[in-house]
């Protein structure tokens, strides 16, 4: 899994049938120091993530293990919305602090 920040949405009116009804998000990957990487990815979202939130994304074949995505041509899927991240007793992110 990878940590990423939701940066925007992707709208596609014409798409593969198995992707219909799936929200698509533009996410920016985050490194182990909590810094944004210059790498973006489109990820499917069925958990309801919003702009600016930190999320967990699953990639590759693991992204297709989610119910309803088994036969979708998807490479990344949001599998969780992050509340907090800490490394070595140091807080990198807190949703509570971010949304004050």
N, C-alpha and C positions, 0 to 999 in steps of 0.2 A: 504494500500500500504506500501511498504518497500523500503528503500534506499539501494542500493547495488553497488559494484564496479565490473566491468567486469574484470575477471582474466584469462579467456581462452575460448577456444571453445571445443565443443564436436562433434565428427564426428561419425555418425552411418549410414553405408550403408544399413543395413537391419533394417527396422522399420515399425511400423504401417502405413498403407496407408495414413491416415489423417495427419501424420507428415511429409510426403514427401514435400520437398521444404522449410521447416521451419528451419531456422538457430537456432542452440542450443548453448547457452553460459553458461559457468561456472561463476557464480557470487558469491561474498563474501558479506555477509550482513554487514551493517554499523549501529552503534548505534547513539543515539541522540547527542553524543558529537563528532561525526565524526570519531570515532575509528572503525577499522575493527574488527568484531566479528569472533570467530573461527568457524563460520558456513558458509558452502557453499551450493549452490543450483544450479540446472540446470534450466535455463529459456529459453523459446522460444523467438525469436526476429524477429519482422517484421518491426522495425523502423530503423535498420541499426546501432546499437551501436557498438563501437569499443573497443579495448583493453584499459584498464585503465580508461575508462569513468565511471562516476557515473550515475546510471540509476534508474528509478522508476520501481518496479516490482509489479504486481498484482498477488495475489495467490488464490488458491482454485477455487470455481465456478466463481468468478469474472474474472479470467484469461480466462475462456471460453466464456465470453461475447463479446470478440473481433471478428469482422467479419472474418469468415473463420476458427475460432477455436471452434465453438459451439459444435462440436462432436468429438473434439480431446481429447485424454487422457493426457492433460497437466495440471500441478499443478501450474506453474508459467510462467508469460509472461512479457517481457519488454514492458512497455507502454509509456515510455518517456525517453529522454536523458536529464540529468540535466545540466543547465547552472550555477546556483548558489544556495547555501543553506546558510541561516543565521538564527540564533536563538538568541533571546534577543539582537538584534543589533550587534551580533558578527558573522563574516563570518566563516563558517565551510568549505566551498568549493566554488571555482570559477574555472570554466573550463578555462576561459581566463588566470588566474594565473597559473593553473596547466600545461598548454601547451605552456608556454613561453620558 
